[in-house]
Amino acid sequence: MKNKWQNMSDDERELAYNPKTSVLDHEEYQNLATFSALKFRNSQQNKLLNIRYGKRKKQKLDIFLPKFPKHSPVQVYFHGGYWVSRDKYDHSHLALSSINNNIIHVSVNYDLCPDVPLNIIVEESLECINWVIKNIRSYGGNPFNINLVGHSAGAHLVAMILNKHKTSIDFNINSAVLISGIYNPIITKYLKVNEKIKITEKVVKLTNVFNYNLSIRTNILVVIGELEPKEWAELSKEYIIWLKEYDIITSLYIAKGLNHFSIIKSLANPKSILSKKLINLAKNK
């Protein structure tokens, strides 16, 4: 049932649509990610940190390079955190699989609510992609093989990029992977997290993925953790149904045994099925 959150109790909504509520040990997963990211970042020589792509405070990105980048595919990662938390520095280790496969990995920071409204975060994401398209050749990257990856709130940003991106520069979004995403931010009006998001009706309209037309056609992989609450999983399934209106090549992958936070650990493991799927997409396999 569409908009079913309106008929739920407060506790039911939090359990269904606030991943931290449904995964009691989420802090352990997040702390592990932060520790693993720091360890990985310190171990890497081929990296460029905190490159500015815009004027606002957090508009910075990190680039992790393979040993010999030359016309290499590019993976651009947008982290989650319900648009109010987390950082690119919590996710550096997700670059391991990419650089091992001669793929450049770009990890993106963006300003967070309530410092900026959600529609500004969307605009920052577009600025980031424009920067990558214009500059990635200088780092050995191929602007005709850009692969977007977003987790949770980051999946929403990827979806908005696919809807709104326009540029006069030649480029190609080769693939987009949207992991455990949320696509209509109106849900947050009914959750405690809105104390930080502070979403308004105007911003809801500006940031609802379904209010736009898909402007970039590409291979899209939608991923859901098997252990996600069914209501959260339905958000991704609704997005897939919407994509079918555009005759897009879309795949759904249910990541067995994974919840909203353990799926990040899987992404960081080069041997995981999920990690291999991302690499194959970037390599056009």
SERO-4910 file (N, C-alpha, C, O; in steps of 0.05 Angstrom, whole numbers):
BEGIN
 pado doro    nc1    nc2    nc3   cac1   cac2   cac3    cc1    cc2    cc3    oc1    oc2    oc3
  Met    A     17    -24      0      0      0      0     18     25      0     35     28     17
  Lys    A     13     43    -19     29     67    -22     24     85      2      2     88     11
  Asn    A     45     99     11     43    117     34     33    103     59     19    115     75
  Lys    A     41     78     62     31     63     85     41     74    112     28     70    133
  Trp    A     63     89    111     74    100    136     54    119    149     56    123    174
  Gln    A     35    130    134     16    148    146     -3    134    165    -15    147    182
  Asn    A     -6    108    161    -25     93    177    -11     76    199    -23     59    211
  Met    A     15     82    203     30     68    224     32     84    249     29    108    249
  Ser    A     37     70    271     44     84    296     72     95    294     87     87    276
  Asp    A     79    112    312    106    124    312    127    102    314    147    102    300
  Asp    A    123     83    332    143     62    336    145     44    311    167     36    304
  Glu    A    123     38    299    123     22    274    138     36    252    153     23    237
  Arg    A    134     62    249    148     77    228    178     77    233    193     74    214
  Glu    A    186     81    258    214     82    264    227     55    257    250     54    247
  Leu    A    214     34    264    225      7    259    226      2    229    245    -11    220
  Ala    A    207     11    214    206      5    185    224     24    169    235     15    149
  Tyr    A    226     49    177    239     69    159    263     83    172    274    101    160
  Asn    A    271     75    196    296     85    207    315     61    211    312     46    230
  Pro    A    334     58    193    352     34    194    366     30    220    371      7    228
  Lys    A    372     52    234    385     49    260    367     35    281    377     22    299
  Thr    A    341     38    278    323     26    296    320     -4    291    317    -20    309
  Ser    A    322    -12    266    318    -40    258    344    -56    262    343    -81    263
  Val    A    367    -43    264    393    -57    268    404    -47    295    417    -26    296
  Leu    A    400    -62    316    407    -53    343    437    -49    347    445    -31    362
  Asp    A    453    -65    332    482    -62    335    494    -45    313    517    -50    305
  His    A    479    -26    303    488    -10    280    514      5    287    531     10    270
  Glu    A    517     14    312    541     28    320    566     12    316    587     22    309
  Glu    A    564    -14    322    588    -32    318    596    -33    289    619    -32    282
  Tyr    A    576    -35    271    582    -36    242    594     -9    233    613     -9    218
  Gln    A    583     13    243    593     39    234    621     45    246    638     56    232
  Asn    A    626     37    270    652     40    282    673     23    267    696     32    263
  Leu    A    665     -1    260    683    -18    245    690     -6    218    713     -6    209
  Ala    A    670      6    205    674     19    179    693     42    182    712     45    165
  Thr    A    689     59    202    707     82    206    736     73    211    755     84    200
  Phe    A    739     52    228    766     42    234    779     30    209    802     35    203
  Ser    A    764     14    194    774      1    169    781     22    148    801     19    134
  Ala    A    765     43    147    770     64    127    796     79    134    812     85    116
  Leu    A    801     85    160    825     98    168    850     81    162    870     90    152
  Lys    A    848     55    169    870     37    165    877     35    135    900     36    128
  Phe    A    856     33    118    861     32     90    873     57     79    892     57     64
  Arg    A    862     80     87    871    106     78    900    110     84    916    121     68
  Asn    A    908    102    109    936    106    117    955     88    102    979     93    100
  Ser    A    944     66     91    961     47     77    966     53     48    982     41     35
  Gln    A    951     73     38    952     79      9    970    102      2    970    123     15
  Gln    A    986     97    -19   1003    118    -29    990    134    -52    992    158    -54
  Asn    A    976    119    -69    963    132    -92    936    143    -85    915    131    -91
  Lys    A    936    165    -71    911    178    -63    914    208    -63    936    219    -60
  Leu    A    891    221    -67    890    250    -66    866    257    -49    843    250    -56
  Leu    A    870    269    -26    849    274     -7    840    303     -7    855    321    -11
  Asn    A    814    305     -1    801    332      4    805    351    -20    812    374    -16
  Ile    A    800    341    -44    800    358    -67    773    373    -68    752    360    -66
  Arg    A    774    398    -71    749    414    -70    735    414    -97    748    419   -118
  Tyr    A    709    408    -97    693    409   -122    671    430   -121    657    434   -140
  Gly    A    670    445    -99    650    466    -96    658    484    -73    679    480    -60
  Lys    A    643    505    -68    651    526    -50    642    521    -21    653    533     -2
  Arg    A    622    504    -17    612    500     10    631    483     27    649    470     16
  Lys    A    627    483     53    646    472     72    654    443     66    678    436     66
  Lys    A    635    426     61    641    397     58    642    388     29    643    364     24
  Gln    A    643    406     10    644    398    -18    673    390    -25    687    405    -39
  Lys    A    680    366    -16    707    356    -21    704    326    -29    685    313    -22
  Leu    A    724    316    -43    725    288    -50    753    277    -48    772    291    -49
  Asp    A    754    250    -45    780    236    -45    781    219    -70    761    207    -79
  Ile    A    805    216    -81    810    200   -104    830    178    -97    853    185    -88
  Phe    A    823    153   -101    841    131    -96    847    118   -123    830    111   -139
  Leu    A    873    117   -129    882    109   -156    894     81   -156    908     73   -137
  Pro    A    889     66   -177    904     41   -181    934     47   -187    941     70   -190
  Lys    A    950     27   -189    979     32   -193    985     46   -219   1001     64   -220
  Phe    A    971     38   -240    977     50   -266    951     58   -280    943     46   -299
  Pro    A    939     80   -270    914     89   -282    919    100   -310    935    118   -314
  Lys    A    904     89   -330    906     99   -357    879     94   -370    872     71   -376
  His    A    864    115   -375    838    112   -387    821     92   -371    806     76   -382
  Ser    A    824     93   -345    811     74   -327    782     81   -322    774    104   -322
  Pro    A    765     60   -317    738     65   -308    738     81   -282    758     80   -267
  Val    A    717     95   -276    715    111   -252    690    104   -236    668    102   -247
  Gln    A    694     99   -211    672     93   -193    669    117   -173    688    124   -160
  Val    A    645    128   -172    640    151   -154    620    142   -133    597    134   -139
  Tyr    A    628    144   -108    612    134    -85    601    156    -68    615    174    -59
  Phe    A    575    155    -63    560    173    -46    551    158    -21    536    139    -23
  His    A    561    167      2    555    153     27    526    158     37    513    177     28
  Gly    A    517    141     55    491    145     68    494    159     94    515    171    101
  Gly    A    472    159    110    471    173    135    446    190    138    446    209    154
  Tyr    A    426    184    122    400    198    123    404    228    118    388    244    128
  Trp    A    425    236    103    431    264     96    439    281    121    442    305    118
  Val    A    443    268    144    449    283    168    475    275    181    485    288    200
  Ser    A    487    252    172    511    242    186    529    226    167    522    223    143
  Arg    A    551    216    178    571    201    164    588    218    146    582    242    142
  Asp    A    609    207    135    630    222    121    645    204    102    645    180    105
  Lys    A    657    216     82    673    200     63    695    186     77    703    164     69
  Tyr    A    705    197     99    727    184    114    718    159    129    734    144    139
  Asp    A    692    154    130    681    129    141    680    107    120    672     85    127
  His    A    687    113     95    682     94     73    706     91     54    703     80     33
  Ser    A    729    101     62    752    100     44    759     71     35    767     67     12
  His    A    755     52     53    762     24     48    746     11     26    752    -10     15
  Leu    A    724     24     18    708     14     -4    722     16    -31    714      5    -51
  Ala    A    745     30    -31    760     34    -55    778      9    -62    787      6    -84
  Leu    A    782     -9    -43    801    -31    -46    794    -48    -71    812    -53    -87
  Ser    A    770    -56    -73    763    -73    -96    767    -59   -122    775    -71   -142
  Ser    A    760    -33   -123    763    -18   -148    792    -15   -156    799    -22   -179
  Ile    A    809     -6   -139    837     -1   -147    851    -28   -153    870    -28   -169
  Asn    A    842    -50   -141    853    -76   -148    846    -84   -176    858   -103   -187
  Asn    A    826    -71   -187    816    -78   -214    820    -55   -234    806    -53   -254
  Asn    A    840    -39   -228    848    -16   -245    825      3   -250    821     14   -272
  Ile    A    809      7   -229    786     26   -230    792     49   -210    800     43   -187
  Ile    A    789     73   -218    792     96   -200    768     98   -183    745     97   -192
  His    A    772    102   -157    750    105   -138    749    134   -127    769    144   -116
  Val    A    726    147   -129    722    174   -119    702    172    -96    679    163   -100
  Ser    A    710    181    -73    692    181    -50    684    210    -43    701    228    -41
  Val    A    658    215    -41    647    242    -42    637    250    -14    623    235      0
  Asn    A    644    274     -6    631    287     17    611    308      6    615    319    -16
  Tyr    A    591    314     22    572    335     16    562    347     42    564    334     63
  Asp    A    553    371     41    542    384     65    518    368     75    504    355     60
  Leu    A    513    371    101    492    355    114    470    373    125    474    396    131
  Cys    A    446    361    127    424    375    141    431    374    171    443    355    180
  Pro    A    423    395    186    407    418    178    424    442    169    413    464    165
  Asp    A    450    438    165    467    460    156    458    471    129    458    495    123
  Val    A    449    452    112    437    459     86    412    442     82    411    420     93
  Pro    A    392    452     67    369    435     61    376    414     41    396    415     27
  Leu    A    359    393     39    365    370     22    368    377     -7    384    365    -21
  Asn    A    353    396    -17    355    404    -45    383    415    -52    392    412    -74
  Ile    A    396    427    -32    423    437    -36    442    414    -38    461    414    -53
  Ile    A    438    393    -22    455    369    -23    453    357    -51    473    348    -62
  Val    A    429    356    -62    425    346    -89    441    362   -109    455    351   -126
  Glu    A    440    389   -106    455    406   -125    485    402   -121    500    403   -141
  Glu    A    494    397    -97    522    392    -92    531    366   -106    553    364   -117
  Ser    A    514    346   -106    520    321   -119    523    324   -149    540    312   -161
  Leu    A    506    341   -160    509    347   -189    535    362   -195    548    357   -215
  Glu    A    542    381   -177    567    395   -180    591    375   -179    610    378   -194
  Cys    A    589    356   -162    610    336   -159    614    320   -185    636    317   -195
  Ile    A    592    311   -197    594    296   -222    605    313   -244    621    304   -260
  Asn    A    596    338   -245    607    357   -265    638    359   -262    652    359   -281
  Trp    A    647    361   -237    675    363   -232    690    338   -241    711    340   -255
  Val    A    679    315   -235    691    290   -243    693    288   -274    714    281   -285
  Ile    A    671    295   -287    671    294   -316    692    312   -328    706    304   -347
  Lys    A    695    336   -317    714    355   -328    743    349   -321    761    356   -337
  Asn    A    748    336   -299    775    334   -289    787    306   -287    811    303   -284
  Ile    A    771    285   -290    781    258   -284    803    249   -304    819    231   -297
  Arg    A    803    260   -328    824    252   -347    852    258   -336    871    244   -341
  Ser    A    854    280   -320    880    288   -309    891    268   -289    915    268   -283
  Tyr    A    873    250   -280    881    229   -261    882    201   -273    885    181   -260
  Gly    A    880    201   -300    881    175   -314    854    162   -317    852    139   -324
  Gly    A    832    177   -312    805    166   -313    792    170   -340    800    188   -356
  Asn    A    772    154   -346    757    154   -371    730    167   -366    713    155   -353
  Pro    A    725    191   -376    699    204   -371    676    191   -386    653    198   -382
  Phe    A    683    172   -403    662    157   -417    656    131   -403    641    114   -414
  Asn    A    667    127   -379    661    103   -363    659    111   -334    677    104   -318
  Ile    A    638    126   -328    634    135   -300    612    117   -288    591    113   -300
  Asn    A    617    107   -264    599     88   -251    591     99   -224    608    103   -206
  Leu    A    566    104   -220    556    116   -195    547     95   -175    535     75   -183
  Val    A    554     99   -150    546     80   -129    537     97   -105    550    116    -97
  Gly    A    513     90    -95    503    104    -71    490     85    -52    475     67    -60
  His    A    494     90    -27    482     73     -6    462     90     10    470    112     20
  Ser    A    438     80     14    418     93     31    412    121     21    402    124     -2
  Ala    A    418    142     36    413    169     27    430    175      2    423    191    -15
  Gly    A    453    162      0    470    164    -24    457    153    -49    461    163    -70
  Ala    A    441    132    -45    426    121    -68    405    142    -78    401    144   -102
  His    A    393    157    -60    375    178    -68    390    199    -85    380    208   -105
  Leu    A    414    206    -76    429    226    -91    437    216   -119    436    231   -138
  Val    A    444    191   -121    450    179   -147    425    180   -165    427    187   -189
  Ala    A    402    173   -154    377    174   -169    371    202   -179    362    206   -201
  Met    A    376    222   -162    371    249   -170    391    258   -192    384    274   -209
  Ile    A    416    249   -190    435    255   -211    425    244   -238    427    258   -258
  Leu    A    415    220   -238    405    207   -262    381    223   -273    376    223   -298
  Asn    A    366    236   -256    343    252   -265    350    280   -274    337    290   -293
  Lys    A    370    292   -262    374    321   -266    400    328   -281    403    351   -288
  His    A    417    309   -285    443    316   -296    442    325   -325    431    311   -342
  Lys    A    454    348   -330    456    359   -357    483    373   -360    491    388   -342
  Thr    A    497    368   -382    522    380   -387    528    381   -416    518    363   -431
  Ser    A    543    400   -425    550    402   -453    576    386   -459    584    383   -482
  Ile    A    588    376   -438    613    361   -441    607    331   -446    589    320   -434
  Asp    A    622    319   -464    618    291   -470    625    273   -446    647    277   -434
  Phe    A    608    255   -440    614    236   -417    594    213   -420    576    213   -437
  Asn    A    598    193   -403    579    171   -403    576    160   -375    596    152   -362
  Ile    A    552    159   -365    546    144   -340    543    115   -349    522    107   -359
  Asn    A    563     99   -344    564     71   -353    545     54   -337    532     36   -347
  Ser    A    543     60   -311    525     44   -293    519     60   -268    532     79   -262
  Ala    A    498     51   -255    490     63   -229    481     41   -211    464     24   -219
  Val    A    492     40   -187    484     20   -167    472     35   -143    485     51   -131
  Leu    A    447     28   -138    432     42   -116    426     21    -95    411      2    -99
  Ile    A    438     25    -71    438      5    -50    421     14    -27    426     35    -14
  Ser    A    399     -1    -21    382      4      2    374     33      4    376     46     25
  Gly    A    363     43    -18    357     71    -20    330     80    -11    312     63     -6
  Ile    A    327    106     -8    301    119     -3    298    139    -25    316    154    -31
  Tyr    A    274    141    -37    271    156    -62    250    178    -60    248    195    -77
  Asn    A    233    177    -39    214    199    -34    217    209     -5    207    196     13
  Pro    A    232    231     -2    239    241     25    215    249     42    219    255     66
  Ile    A    191    249     32    168    256     48    165    238     73    154    246     93
  Ile    A    176    214     71    175    195     93    188    207    118    179    202    140
  Thr    A    209    223    114    224    233    137    207    252    154    214    256    177
  Lys    A    186    264    143    169    282    158    157    267    182    150    280    202
  Tyr    A    155    241    180    142    225    201    161    211    220    153    195    236
  Leu    A    187    218    217    208    204    233    223    223    251    223    248    246
  Lys    A    235    213    272    251    229    290    274    243    277    282    265    285
  Val    A    284    231    256    308    242    242    301    269    230    319    285    223
  Asn    A    275    275    226    268    301    215    274    324    234    273    348    225
  Glu    A    280    318    259    289    339    277    315    352    266    321    375    272
  Lys    A    330    336    251    355    346    239    351    353    209    362    373    200
  Ile    A    336    337    195    332    342    166    316    368    163    322    384    145
  Lys    A    296    371    179    278    395    178    266    399    150    267    421    139
  Ile    A    256    378    139    246    379    112    220    395    110    203    393    128
  Thr    A    217    410     89    193    425     84    178    414     60    188    398     45
  Glu    A    153    423     56    138    415     33    152    422      7    152    407    -12
  Lys    A    164    446      7    178    455    -17    201    436    -24    205    429    -47
  Val    A    217    429     -3    240    412     -7    231    384    -15    244    371    -31
  Val    A    209    374     -3    199    348    -11    193    347    -41    201    328    -54
  Lys    A    181    368    -51    174    369    -80    200    369    -97    201    357   -118
  Leu    A    220    384    -88    244    387   -103    262    362   -103    278    359   -121
  Thr    A    258    345    -83    277    323    -79    263    295    -82    276    275    -76
  Asn    A    238    295    -90    224    270    -94    233    259   -122    227    272   -142
  Val    A    246    237   -122    256    225   -148    234    222   -168    239    227   -192
  Phe    A    211    215   -159    188    209   -177    175    234   -189    158    231   -206
  Asn    A    184    257   -181    173    282   -192    188    291   -218    181    311   -230
  Tyr    A    208    275   -226    224    282   -249    223    261   -270    213    239   -265
  Asn    A    234    267   -293    238    247   -314    267    238   -314    285    254   -309
  Leu    A    271    213   -320    298    202   -321    312    215   -345    303    212   -367
  Ser    A    335    228   -340    349    242   -362    373    226   -372    382    231   -394
  Ile    A    383    208   -355    406    192   -363    398    163   -364    390    151   -344
  Arg    A    402    150   -387    396    122   -390    421    106   -386    441    112   -400
  Thr    A    421     86   -369    445     71   -364    437     44   -352    413     39   -346
  Asn    A    456     26   -347    451      1   -333    448      7   -304    465     20   -291
  Ile    A    426     -1   -292    420      5   -264    417    -21   -248    401    -39   -255
  Leu    A    432    -23   -227    430    -46   -208    419    -35   -182    431    -17   -169
  Val    A    396    -46   -173    384    -38   -148    389    -61   -128    384    -84   -134
  Val    A    400    -54   -105    408    -74    -85    392    -70    -59    388    -47    -50
  Ile    A    383    -92    -48    369    -92    -22    381   -113     -4    386   -135    -13
  Gly    A    387   -107     21    396   -127     40    372   -145     47    350   -136     52
  Glu    A    378   -171     47    357   -190     54    344   -185     81    321   -191     85
  Leu    A    360   -174     99    350   -170    127    339   -142    131    333   -134    154
  Glu    A    335   -127    110    322   -100    112    293   -104    120    281   -124    113
  Pro    A    281    -86    135    252    -87    140    237    -87    113    246    -74     94
  Lys    A    216   -102    112    202   -105     86    192    -78     75    192    -74     51
  Glu    A    185    -60     93    175    -33     84    198    -18     71    194     -4     52
  Trp    A    222    -20     82    245     -6     71    252    -19     44    259     -4     25
  Ala    A    251    -45     42    256    -59     17    236    -51     -5    243    -49    -28
  Glu    A    212    -45      3    191    -38    -16    198    -11    -30    189     -6    -52
  Leu    A    213      6    -16    221     32    -28    237     27    -54    234     41    -74
  Ser    A    255      8    -53    272      1    -76    255    -12    -98    259     -7   -122
  Lys    A    236    -28    -90    219    -42   -109    201    -22   -124    196    -25   -148
  Glu    A    192     -2   -109    176     20   -122    193     35   -142    183     43   -163
  Tyr    A    218     39   -136    236     53   -155    240     36   -180    240     48   -202
  Ile    A    243     11   -177    246     -7   -201    221     -6   -218    224     -5   -243
  Ile    A    198     -6   -206    173     -4   -221    172     22   -237    164     22   -260
  Trp    A    181     43   -224    182     69   -237    201     69   -261    195     80   -282
  Leu    A    224     57   -257    244     55   -279    234     41   -303    242     47   -326
  Lys    A    217     21   -299    206      6   -322    191     23   -342    189     16   -365
  Glu    A    181     46   -333    167     64   -351    186     75   -372    178     84   -393
  Tyr    A    212     74   -366    232     84   -385    247     62   -400    267     68   -414
  Asp    A    238     38   -398    250     15   -411    280     14   -406    296      9   -424
  Ile    A    287     18   -380    315     17   -372    323    -12   -365    307    -27   -353
  Ile    A    348    -19   -372    358    -45   -364    363    -44   -334    382    -31   -325
  Thr    A    347    -57   -318    348    -56   -289    349    -84   -277    335   -102   -286
  Ser    A    367    -87   -258    369   -112   -243    365   -107   -214    372    -86   -203
  Leu    A    353   -127   -201    349   -126   -172    366   -148   -159    364   -172   -167
  Tyr    A    383   -141   -140    399   -161   -126    392   -160    -96    394   -140    -83
  Ile    A    383   -183    -85    377   -186    -57    403   -197    -44    410   -220    -49
  Ala    A    416   -181    -28    441   -190    -15    435   -207      9    426   -197     30
  Lys    A    439   -233      6    432   -252     27    446   -248     53    470   -243     54
  Gly    A    431   -249     75    442   -247    102    452   -220    110    465   -218    131
  Leu    A    446   -199     94    457   -173    100    435   -153    108    413   -154     98
  Asn    A    442   -136    128    424   -115    136    434    -88    125    453    -87    109
  His    A    422    -66    134    428    -40    123    457    -32    127    468    -16    112
  Phe    A    470    -42    148    497    -34    155    518    -56    148    540    -49    141
  Ser    A    511    -81    151    530   -102    143    535   -102    113    555   -113    104
  Ile    A    517    -90     98    520    -89     69    545    -72     62    557    -76     41
  Ile    A    552    -53     78    576    -37     74    601    -54     77    620    -52     62
  Lys    A    601    -72     97    623    -90    101    626   -108     77    649   -114     69
  Ser    A    604   -117     65    605   -133     41    617   -117     17    632   -128      2
  Leu    A    609    -92     15    620    -75     -6    650    -73     -4    664    -71    -25
  Ala    A    661    -73     20    689    -70     24    705    -96     19    730    -95     19
  Asn    A    691   -118     16    704   -144     12    706   -150    -17    686   -155    -30
  Pro    A    730   -150    -29    733   -154    -57    723   -182    -67    718   -185    -90
  Lys    A    720   -200    -48    711   -227    -55    681   -231    -54    670   -252    -61
  Ser    A    667   -210    -44    638   -213    -40    624   -212    -67    634   -200    -86
  Ile    A    600   -224    -69    584   -223    -93    578   -195   -101    579   -187   -124
  Leu    A    570   -179    -81    562   -151    -87    586   -135    -98    582   -121   -118
  Ser    A    609   -138    -86    632   -124    -96    639   -132   -124    646   -115   -141
  Lys    A    637   -157   -130    643   -167   -157    623   -156   -178    630   -151   -201
  Lys    A    598   -153   -169    578   -143   -187    585   -114   -196    582   -107   -219
  Leu    A    594    -98   -176    601    -70   -182    625    -69   -202    626    -53   -220
  Ile    A    645    -87   -197    668    -87   -214    660    -96   -243    670    -84   -262
  Asn    A    643   -115   -245    635   -125   -271    620   -103   -287    623   -101   -311
  Leu    A    604    -88   -273    590    -66   -286    609    -45   -296    606    -35   -319
  Ala    A    629    -38   -280    648    -18   -289    665    -28   -312    674    -12   -329
  Lys    A    669    -54   -314    685    -66   -336    667    -75   -359    676    -88   -377
  Asn    A    641    -67   -358    622    -74   -379    620   -104   -383    618   -113   -406
  Lys    A    620   -119   -362    617   -148   -365    588   -157   -358    582   -180   -359
***
